[in-house]
Amino acid sequence: DSLSAHEMQAKQAAHSSGVTARISQRTNLDDSQSISSYFVVATRALNRKPEAIDLLKEVMEHSVFTEHDRIKEILQQRQAGWQSNLAGSGHSYAMQTASRGMSRQAQLEYVRSGLPALNALKDFLNHASSDDAQWDKLATSLMDLHQRLISLPKHAVIICEAEQTERLSNLIVESWKDSQAPKIAEQ
């Protein structure tokens, strides 16, 4: 039922610019320690490629985290990219470190994308290189997180020509009508 990571990438490339997943966070204007967070899954596609709508659902409902080699490859690429950018981004890292106490958002950014995150990634990869159980533990954590994410309420934002809004909105509703997310989240 589920596709491999490479098969899923090929399918995404055939119908869209790919599917991205990220966290969007905003600091409350009245309280720098209060933030709102959204998990965003997005794609870009031409309106004549409505298959991209189903791709979002497929990614959300059928992502698997059993391909340890692929996860390792992605983490190693992330580490290499981070380290190569470090020399050219020293000032940015210094600013991030200095501002980490300014707000909860700044602290989270520092922990997630600053030097502590790079060090944590390096430590994990070092430990996991000699202990395969670390990959099982990471995969289990990712599966648990996936279960939590798919159980959350969903909202759609459509950016398109005005005359396409209703059609695309209906396609989204139709696509998610038979969603397996509630059943998957209960597993």
C-alpha positions as a Markdown table, in Angstrom:
| # | Residue | x | y | z |
|---|---|---|---|---|
| 1 | Asp | 0.0 | 0.0 | 0.0 |
| 2 | Ser | 2.8 | 2.5 | 0.9 |
| 3 | Leu | 5.4 | 3.7 | -1.5 |
| 4 | Ser | 9.1 | 3.8 | -0.8 |
| 5 | Ala | 10.6 | 7.3 | -0.3 |
| 6 | His | 12.0 | 7.3 | -3.8 |
| 7 | Glu | 8.7 | 6.1 | -5.4 |
| 8 | Met | 6.9 | 8.9 | -3.5 |
| 9 | Gln | 9.4 | 11.5 | -4.7 |
| 10 | Ala | 8.9 | 10.4 | -8.3 |
| 11 | Lys | 5.1 | 10.5 | -7.9 |
| 12 | Gln | 5.3 | 14.0 | -6.5 |
| 13 | Ala | 7.6 | 15.2 | -9.3 |
| 14 | Ala | 5.1 | 13.9 | -11.9 |
| 15 | His | 2.2 | 16.0 | -10.5 |
| 16 | Ser | 3.7 | 19.0 | -8.6 |
| 17 | Ser | 6.7 | 20.8 | -7.4 |
| 18 | Gly | 6.9 | 18.3 | -4.6 |
| 19 | Val | 5.3 | 18.3 | -1.1 |
| 20 | Thr | 6.9 | 20.2 | 1.7 |
| 21 | Ala | 6.3 | 20.0 | 5.4 |
| 22 | Arg | 7.3 | 22.6 | 7.9 |
| 23 | Ile | 6.3 | 24.3 | 11.1 |
| 24 | Ser | 5.1 | 27.9 | 10.9 |
| 25 | Gln | 5.3 | 29.8 | 14.2 |
| 26 | Arg | 4.3 | 33.4 | 15.1 |
| 27 | Thr | 5.0 | 35.3 | 18.3 |
| 28 | Asn | 2.0 | 36.9 | 19.9 |
| 29 | Leu | 2.1 | 40.7 | 19.4 |
| 30 | Asp | 1.2 | 41.3 | 23.1 |
| 31 | Asp | 3.3 | 38.6 | 24.7 |
| 32 | Ser | 6.8 | 37.7 | 23.4 |
| 33 | Gln | 6.7 | 34.4 | 25.3 |
| 34 | Ser | 3.4 | 33.2 | 23.7 |
| 35 | Ile | 3.5 | 31.7 | 20.2 |
| 36 | Ser | 1.1 | 30.0 | 17.8 |
| 37 | Ser | 2.2 | 27.1 | 15.8 |
| 38 | Tyr | 1.0 | 25.4 | 12.6 |
| 39 | Phe | 2.2 | 22.3 | 10.9 |
| 40 | Val | 2.0 | 23.1 | 7.2 |
| 41 | Val | 2.0 | 20.6 | 4.4 |
| 42 | Ala | 2.1 | 22.3 | 1.0 |
| 43 | Thr | 2.5 | 21.8 | -2.7 |
| 44 | Arg | 2.5 | 23.9 | -5.8 |
| 45 | Ala | 0.9 | 22.7 | -8.9 |
| 46 | Leu | -0.8 | 24.1 | -12.0 |
| 47 | Asn | -4.6 | 24.1 | -11.7 |
| 48 | Arg | -4.7 | 21.5 | -14.5 |
| 49 | Lys | -2.9 | 19.1 | -12.2 |
| 50 | Pro | -5.4 | 18.5 | -9.4 |
| 51 | Glu | -3.6 | 15.2 | -8.6 |
| 52 | Ala | -1.4 | 17.4 | -6.4 |
| 53 | Ile | -4.3 | 17.7 | -3.9 |
| 54 | Asp | -4.5 | 13.9 | -3.5 |
| 55 | Leu | -0.7 | 13.9 | -3.0 |
| 56 | Leu | -1.0 | 16.0 | 0.1 |
| 57 | Lys | -3.5 | 13.5 | 1.6 |
| 58 | Glu | -1.3 | 10.6 | 0.5 |
| 59 | Val | 1.8 | 12.1 | 2.1 |
| 60 | Met | -0.1 | 12.8 | 5.3 |
| 61 | Glu | -1.8 | 9.4 | 5.6 |
| 62 | His | 0.8 | 7.1 | 4.1 |
| 63 | Ser | 4.2 | 8.3 | 5.2 |
| 64 | Val | 6.3 | 5.6 | 6.6 |
| 65 | Phe | 9.5 | 5.8 | 8.6 |
| 66 | Thr | 10.9 | 2.4 | 8.2 |
| 67 | Glu | 13.6 | 3.2 | 5.6 |
| 68 | His | 16.4 | 3.7 | 8.0 |
| 69 | Asp | 19.0 | 4.1 | 5.1 |
| 70 | Arg | 17.0 | 7.0 | 3.6 |
| 71 | Ile | 16.5 | 8.7 | 7.0 |
| 72 | Lys | 20.2 | 8.4 | 7.6 |
| 73 | Glu | 21.0 | 9.8 | 4.1 |
| 74 | Ile | 18.7 | 12.8 | 4.8 |
| 75 | Leu | 20.2 | 13.5 | 8.2 |
| 76 | Gln | 23.8 | 13.2 | 6.8 |
| 77 | Gln | 22.9 | 15.6 | 4.0 |
| 78 | Arg | 21.4 | 18.0 | 6.6 |
| 79 | Gln | 24.6 | 17.8 | 8.7 |
| 80 | Ala | 26.9 | 18.4 | 5.7 |
| 81 | Gly | 24.8 | 21.4 | 4.5 |
| 82 | Trp | 24.8 | 22.8 | 8.0 |
| 83 | Gln | 28.5 | 22.5 | 8.4 |
| 84 | Ser | 29.3 | 24.0 | 5.0 |
| 85 | Asn | 27.1 | 27.0 | 5.7 |
| 86 | Leu | 28.6 | 27.5 | 9.2 |
| 87 | Ala | 31.7 | 29.4 | 8.1 |
| 88 | Gly | 29.7 | 31.8 | 5.9 |
| 89 | Ser | 26.9 | 32.2 | 8.4 |
| 90 | Gly | 28.9 | 32.8 | 11.6 |
| 91 | His | 27.4 | 36.3 | 12.1 |
| 92 | Ser | 23.9 | 34.9 | 11.7 |
| 93 | Tyr | 24.6 | 32.2 | 14.3 |
| 94 | Ala | 26.1 | 34.8 | 16.7 |
| 95 | Met | 23.0 | 37.0 | 16.3 |
| 96 | Gln | 20.8 | 34.0 | 16.9 |
| 97 | Thr | 22.7 | 33.0 | 20.0 |
| 98 | Ala | 22.6 | 36.5 | 21.4 |
| 99 | Ser | 18.9 | 37.0 | 20.8 |
| 100 | Arg | 17.8 | 33.6 | 22.1 |
| 101 | Gly | 16.5 | 35.1 | 25.4 |
| 102 | Met | 14.4 | 37.7 | 23.7 |
| 103 | Ser | 11.3 | 35.5 | 23.1 |
| 104 | Arg | 10.1 | 32.0 | 23.3 |
| 105 | Gln | 10.2 | 31.9 | 19.4 |
| 106 | Ala | 13.9 | 33.0 | 19.4 |
| 107 | Gln | 14.7 | 30.3 | 22.0 |
| 108 | Leu | 13.0 | 27.6 | 19.9 |
| 109 | Glu | 14.7 | 28.8 | 16.7 |
| 110 | Tyr | 18.1 | 28.6 | 18.5 |
| 111 | Val | 17.4 | 25.1 | 19.8 |
| 112 | Arg | 16.0 | 23.8 | 16.5 |
| 113 | Ser | 18.3 | 25.5 | 13.9 |
| 114 | Gly | 21.2 | 26.9 | 15.8 |
| 115 | Leu | 24.4 | 25.4 | 17.1 |
| 116 | Pro | 22.7 | 23.2 | 19.7 |
| 117 | Ala | 20.7 | 21.5 | 16.9 |
| 118 | Leu | 23.9 | 20.9 | 14.8 |
| 119 | Asn | 25.6 | 19.5 | 17.8 |
| 120 | Ala | 22.6 | 17.2 | 18.7 |
| 121 | Leu | 22.5 | 16.0 | 15.1 |
| 122 | Lys | 26.3 | 15.2 | 15.1 |
| 123 | Asp | 26.0 | 13.4 | 18.4 |
| 124 | Phe | 23.0 | 11.4 | 17.2 |
| 125 | Leu | 24.8 | 10.4 | 14.0 |
| 126 | Asn | 27.9 | 9.4 | 15.9 |
| 127 | His | 25.9 | 7.3 | 18.4 |
| 128 | Ala | 23.7 | 5.8 | 15.7 |
| 129 | Ser | 26.7 | 4.8 | 13.5 |
| 130 | Ser | 27.6 | 2.1 | 16.2 |
| 131 | Asp | 24.1 | 1.4 | 17.5 |
| 132 | Asp | 21.4 | 0.4 | 15.0 |
| 133 | Ala | 18.8 | 0.5 | 17.8 |
| 134 | Gln | 19.1 | 4.3 | 17.6 |
| 135 | Trp | 17.5 | 4.2 | 14.1 |
| 136 | Asp | 14.6 | 2.1 | 15.4 |
| 137 | Lys | 14.1 | 4.5 | 18.3 |
| 138 | Leu | 14.1 | 7.5 | 15.9 |
| 139 | Ala | 11.7 | 5.7 | 13.5 |
| 140 | Thr | 9.3 | 5.0 | 16.4 |
| 141 | Ser | 9.5 | 8.6 | 17.5 |
| 142 | Leu | 8.8 | 9.8 | 14.0 |
| 143 | Met | 5.8 | 7.4 | 13.7 |
| 144 | Asp | 4.4 | 8.6 | 17.0 |
| 145 | Leu | 4.8 | 12.2 | 15.9 |
| 146 | His | 3.1 | 11.3 | 12.6 |
| 147 | Gln | 0.1 | 9.8 | 14.4 |
| 148 | Arg | -0.3 | 13.0 | 16.5 |
| 149 | Leu | 0.0 | 15.3 | 13.4 |
| 150 | Ile | -2.6 | 13.4 | 11.3 |
| 151 | Ser | -5.1 | 13.6 | 14.2 |
| 152 | Leu | -5.0 | 17.4 | 14.2 |
| 153 | Pro | -7.8 | 19.5 | 12.6 |
| 154 | Lys | -7.0 | 20.4 | 9.0 |
| 155 | His | -7.5 | 23.7 | 7.2 |
| 156 | Ala | -6.8 | 24.5 | 3.6 |
| 157 | Val | -5.4 | 27.6 | 2.0 |
| 158 | Ile | -5.7 | 27.9 | -1.7 |
| 159 | Ile | -3.7 | 30.4 | -3.7 |
| 160 | Cys | -5.1 | 30.5 | -7.2 |
| 161 | Glu | -6.9 | 32.5 | -9.8 |
| 162 | Ala | -10.3 | 33.7 | -8.5 |
| 163 | Glu | -12.2 | 31.7 | -11.0 |
| 164 | Gln | -10.5 | 28.4 | -9.9 |
| 165 | Thr | -11.2 | 28.8 | -6.1 |
| 166 | Glu | -14.5 | 27.0 | -6.0 |
| 167 | Arg | -13.4 | 24.1 | -8.2 |
| 168 | Leu | -10.2 | 23.6 | -6.2 |
| 169 | Ser | -12.0 | 24.0 | -2.9 |
| 170 | Asn | -14.5 | 21.3 | -4.0 |
| 171 | Leu | -11.6 | 19.0 | -5.1 |
| 172 | Ile | -10.0 | 19.4 | -1.6 |
| 173 | Val | -13.2 | 18.6 | 0.2 |
| 174 | Glu | -13.8 | 15.6 | -2.1 |
| 175 | Ser | -10.3 | 14.3 | -1.6 |
| 176 | Trp | -10.4 | 14.5 | 2.2 |
| 177 | Lys | -14.0 | 13.2 | 2.5 |
| 178 | Asp | -12.8 | 9.6 | 2.8 |
| 179 | Ser | -9.8 | 10.4 | 4.9 |
| 180 | Gln | -8.3 | 7.6 | 6.8 |
| 181 | Ala | -6.5 | 10.0 | 9.2 |
| 182 | Pro | -8.8 | 9.4 | 12.2 |
| 183 | Lys | -8.4 | 5.6 | 11.9 |
| 184 | Ile | -4.6 | 5.9 | 11.4 |
| 185 | Ala | -4.3 | 8.3 | 14.4 |
| 186 | Glu | -6.0 | 5.7 | 16.6 |
| 187 | Gln | -3.5 | 2.9 | 15.8 |
